[in-house]
Amino acid sequence: MRQPTETASPRLQRRLGLMDAVLIGLGSMIGAGIFAALAPAARAAGSGLLVALAVAAVVAYCNATSSARLAARYPASGGTYLYGRERLGDFWGYLAGWAFVTGKTASCAAMALTVGSYVWPEQAHAVAVAAVVALTVVNYAGIQKSAWLTRAIVAVVLAVLAAVVVAGLTSSAADPARLDVGPDASFGGVLQAAGLLFFAFAGYARIATLGEEVRDPARTIPRAIPLALGITLVVYAAVAVAVLAVLGPKGLADAAAPLSDAVRAAGADGLGPVVRAGAAVAALGSLLALILGVSRTTLAMARDRHLPHALSAVHPRFKVPHRAELAVGAVVAVVAATADVRGAIGFSSFGVLLYYAIANVSAWTLTPQEGRPARIVPLLGLVGCLILAFALPASSVIFGAAVLAVGAGVYSTRRALAARG
């Protein structure tokens, strides 16, 4: 196997401790999913929503374990782009990076539009662009400032979600019978819902892609990833139970703003504005962490000239990949200004599930001396990723496969031109 490679590009500074890494993962996972993915998942799974959540969590755990072991072995920016390149070859690393950058760019736009829809629905696109610009400026100013902002956002969102859970579970409108699995929970629907909910768990990738900026990464990353994932699962399960108990599967599936509808149905109308504000803050936290992760993968791909090499520059003062961050921010702003949020979750899930499929294959190749997890972990992760990816809505699968094919074509063309030159 290839050894960890060194590059001539300037290196990022290791400033993040365990708590910073955990909070960056929480800011992405909790912000991304709990306000965005519950309703479409309930539409697919019906009364099997909690089963779908458990399936998504198992696949996410396997992926997180594989990613943590690989990140400890290769503590540099890039995540599975780096792991695939080192363990499987340049093409597989490139394909993982392409899937991540394109899928997560769609996620960034979706989160920006979520901010706009809660803050000022009539001007959602304008607010989305403003949010992207503001958070790009924060990221440009340094990773430590981003970590402090994420810490504040996570605290606010957890407080709001705790209020939703208490309001739902203590309401007279709550009915435990609504949590039972009914005949509307088909096997295919549960798998599709699990694929959609996986979108909400994928934030732990941000910890791995920031590997070059984490102190003592061999120890910190394997601890931070399962911690962030475990906390997120507990929060998701509590919120899903509370909302289902109040609204029921059909009410949740039909809800435009599930958590707001749940507190209203629970008789806590005064919490409605708080929940809307919390949703906007959560989406901001997710957007902040997403831009961090996409820019670091862009940096790694630019270092290897799979993307323009100018994007590999590191700012001499702030020690961040400033050109990559500006480029990512510009692309996301354009998408947020023009795109519809519908379908973004499905497209993002497809790309990220294939990204983690490559991570699991990479982890399979580790030796016991390199910290390989138990064989069942990457195997179950790989099979789970592929099943959930192709259980997604057909439009997401077709569009996602087409985008990956374009990426593979770009790679092949660039290699052919290089061989001729």
Secondary structure as the mmCIF struct_conf table of DSSP 4:
data_model
#
loop_
_struct_conf.conf_type_id
_struct_conf.id
_struct_conf.beg_label_comp_id
_struct_conf.beg_label_asym_id
_struct_conf.beg_label_seq_id
_struct_conf.end_label_comp_id
_struct_conf.end_label_asym_id
_struct_conf.end_label_seq_id
HELX_LH_PP_P HELX_LH_PP_P1 ARG A 2 THR A 5
BEND BEND1 ALA A 8 SER A 9
HELX_LH_PP_P HELX_LH_PP_P2 PRO A 10 GLN A 13
STRN STRN1 LEU A 16 LEU A 16
HELX_RH_AL_P HELX_RH_AL_P1 LEU A 18 GLY A 33
TURN_TY1_P TURN_TY1_P1 ILE A 34 ALA A 37
HELX_RH_AL_P HELX_RH_AL_P2 LEU A 38 ALA A 45
HELX_RH_3T_P HELX_RH_3T_P1 GLY A 46 GLY A 48
HELX_RH_AL_P HELX_RH_AL_P3 LEU A 49 ARG A 73
BEND BEND2 TYR A 74 TYR A 74
BEND BEND3 ALA A 76 ALA A 76
TURN_TY1_P TURN_TY1_P2 SER A 77 GLY A 79
HELX_RH_AL_P HELX_RH_AL_P4 THR A 80 ARG A 87
TURN_TY1_P TURN_TY1_P3 LEU A 88 LEU A 88
HELX_RH_AL_P HELX_RH_AL_P5 ASP A 90 VAL A 119
HELX_RH_3T_P HELX_RH_3T_P2 PRO A 121 GLN A 123
HELX_RH_AL_P HELX_RH_AL_P6 ALA A 124 TYR A 140
TURN_TY1_P TURN_TY1_P4 ALA A 141 ALA A 141
HELX_RH_AL_P HELX_RH_AL_P7 ILE A 143 LEU A 169
TURN_TY1_P TURN_TY1_P5 THR A 170 THR A 170
BEND BEND4 SER A 171 SER A 171
TURN_TY1_P TURN_TY1_P6 SER A 172 ALA A 173
HELX_RH_3T_P HELX_RH_3T_P3 PRO A 176 LEU A 179
BEND BEND5 ASP A 180 ASP A 180
TURN_TY1_P TURN_TY1_P7 PRO A 183 ASP A 184
HELX_RH_AL_P HELX_RH_AL_P8 PHE A 187 PHE A 201
HELX_RH_3T_P HELX_RH_3T_P4 ALA A 202 TYR A 204
HELX_RH_AL_P HELX_RH_AL_P9 ALA A 205 THR A 209
TURN_TY1_P TURN_TY1_P8 LEU A 210 LEU A 210
HELX_RH_3T_P HELX_RH_3T_P5 GLY A 211 GLU A 213
STRN STRN2 VAL A 214 VAL A 214
BEND BEND6 ARG A 215 ASP A 216
HELX_RH_AL_P HELX_RH_AL_P10 PRO A 217 ASP A 254
BEND BEND7 ALA A 256 ALA A 257
HELX_RH_AL_P HELX_RH_AL_P11 PRO A 258 ALA A 265
TURN_TY1_P TURN_TY1_P9 ALA A 266 GLY A 267
HELX_RH_3T_P HELX_RH_3T_P6 ASP A 269 LEU A 271
HELX_RH_AL_P HELX_RH_AL_P12 GLY A 272 ARG A 303
TURN_TY1_P TURN_TY1_P10 ASP A 304 ARG A 305
BEND BEND8 HIS A 306 LEU A 307
HELX_RH_3T_P HELX_RH_3T_P7 HIS A 309 SER A 312
TURN_TY1_P TURN_TY1_P11 PRO A 316 PHE A 318
BEND BEND9 VAL A 320 VAL A 320
HELX_RH_AL_P HELX_RH_AL_P13 HIS A 322 THR A 338
BEND BEND10 VAL A 341 VAL A 341
TURN_TY1_P TURN_TY1_P12 ARG A 342 GLY A 343
HELX_RH_AL_P HELX_RH_AL_P14 ALA A 344 TRP A 364
TURN_TY1_P TURN_TY1_P13 THR A 365 THR A 365
HELX_RH_3T_P HELX_RH_3T_P8 PRO A 368 GLU A 370
TURN_TY1_P TURN_TY1_P14 GLY A 371 GLY A 371
HELX_LH_PP_P HELX_LH_PP_P3 ARG A 372 ALA A 374
TURN_TY1_P TURN_TY1_P15 ARG A 375 ARG A 375
HELX_RH_AL_P HELX_RH_AL_P15 ILE A 376 ALA A 391
BEND BEND11 LEU A 392 LEU A 392
HELX_RH_AL_P HELX_RH_AL_P16 ALA A 394 ARG A 420
#
